[in-house]
Amino acid sequence: MKVEDIRKLFFKPEEVSFNFPAGFEPAKSVPEGDAGIMCATCSKWNADTKLCEGQYYIKWKGDGKIPDNNPNQYACVWWVDKRIKQTK
């Protein structure tokens, strides 16, 4: 069973709370060149369209666009390592 299939068993986008503590940002700029958690290393990032395809990010933001369109300097709490096989 894939990680995404397990998530679907327990979480549905319409049931996920998007109420965050005051001052908390679920997505933000990150240092470039770190090669860690950033859109460019996320399985939900589509390098061809330059959009995030993550359902939670889209629900929170309203679309898949990221600031400055730089996947090497942006990340969100819904990041999923692209080395892990995911289903859409």
Backbone torsions as a table, in degrees:
resi	resn	phi	psi	omega
1	MET	NA	136.8	-178.9
2	LYS	-83.8	155.5	179.1
3	VAL	-55.0	-44.0	-177.9
4	GLU	-62.8	-36.4	178.5
5	ASP	-65.7	-37.9	177.7
6	ILE	-65.5	-43.3	178.4
7	ARG	-59.6	-40.9	-178.7
8	LYS	-64.1	-29.3	177.7
9	LEU	-67.1	-33.0	-173.9
10	PHE	-106.7	-28.6	-174.9
11	PHE	-127.6	133.8	172.6
12	LYS	-119.8	140.1	-176.4
13	PRO	-52.5	-37.3	-178.3
14	GLU	-70.7	-14.7	-179.2
15	GLU	-100.0	-8.9	-178.1
16	VAL	-78.0	132.0	179.1
17	SER	-80.5	135.1	176.9
18	PHE	-113.2	26.5	175.6
19	ASN	-95.2	112.5	-177.7
20	PHE	-109.1	155.2	177.9
21	PRO	-59.0	152.3	178.6
22	ALA	-53.7	131.9	178.3
23	GLY	86.7	-11.0	-179.7
24	PHE	-86.1	131.6	176.7
25	GLU	-114.2	122.0	-179.1
26	PRO	-73.0	-10.6	176.2
27	ALA	-141.5	142.7	-177.9
28	LYS	-160.5	169.5	175.7
29	SER	-71.2	145.8	177.9
30	VAL	-130.8	159.7	179.9
31	PRO	-63.2	133.8	178.8
32	GLU	-74.6	145.8	176.2
33	GLY	87.1	0.7	-179.8
34	ASP	-71.3	-28.1	-178.8
35	ALA	61.3	22.1	177.7
36	GLY	-102.4	-129.1	-178.4
37	ILE	-78.6	113.8	176.7
38	MET	-163.0	163.3	-178.0
39	CYS	-53.8	-40.3	-177.0
40	ALA	-60.4	-24.5	-179.6
41	THR	-105.3	12.7	-177.6
42	CYS	-97.9	139.5	179.6
43	SER	-67.8	-17.8	-179.2
44	LYS	-88.2	-6.9	-179.9
45	TRP	-83.8	128.2	176.3
46	ASN	-102.7	105.0	-176.7
47	ALA	-67.2	-26.9	-179.8
48	ASP	-71.5	-46.8	-178.9
49	THR	-88.5	-13.7	-175.9
50	LYS	58.7	44.3	178.9
51	LEU	-135.5	149.0	171.7
52	CYS	-81.6	132.3	178.8
53	GLU	-103.9	9.5	179.8
54	GLY	-69.6	125.1	-176.3
55	GLN	-62.9	-34.7	-179.6
56	TYR	-73.5	-41.5	177.1
57	TYR	-60.6	-45.9	-179.5
58	ILE	-62.9	-41.2	179.1
59	LYS	-63.9	-41.0	-179.5
60	TRP	-70.4	-47.3	-173.1
61	LYS	-86.5	-29.3	-177.8
62	GLY	102.6	-18.1	176.2
63	ASP	-160.3	-179.9	-177.8
64	GLY	-94.3	8.1	-178.6
65	LYS	-74.2	146.0	175.4
66	ILE	-117.2	152.4	179.8
67	PRO	-57.9	138.1	177.9
68	ASP	59.6	5.8	177.8
69	ASN	49.7	37.2	-179.4
70	ASN	-115.7	97.2	-177.5
71	PRO	-68.5	-9.8	178.4
72	ASN	-89.8	-4.7	-178.0
73	GLN	-131.0	26.5	-178.8
74	TYR	-148.7	144.4	178.8
75	ALA	-153.1	159.6	177.2
76	CYS	-136.0	169.9	-177.3
77	VAL	-70.3	-11.6	-179.2
78	TRP	-97.5	17.0	-180.0
79	TRP	-58.9	139.2	175.8
80	VAL	-133.0	125.3	-177.9
81	ASP	-55.6	124.1	-177.0
82	LYS	-70.4	-10.4	176.7
83	ARG	-75.1	-14.3	177.7
84	ILE	-93.2	126.0	-178.5
85	LYS	-64.4	127.7	-178.4
86	GLN	-121.1	158.3	171.5
87	THR	-107.9	153.7	179.4
88	LYS	-88.5	NA	NA
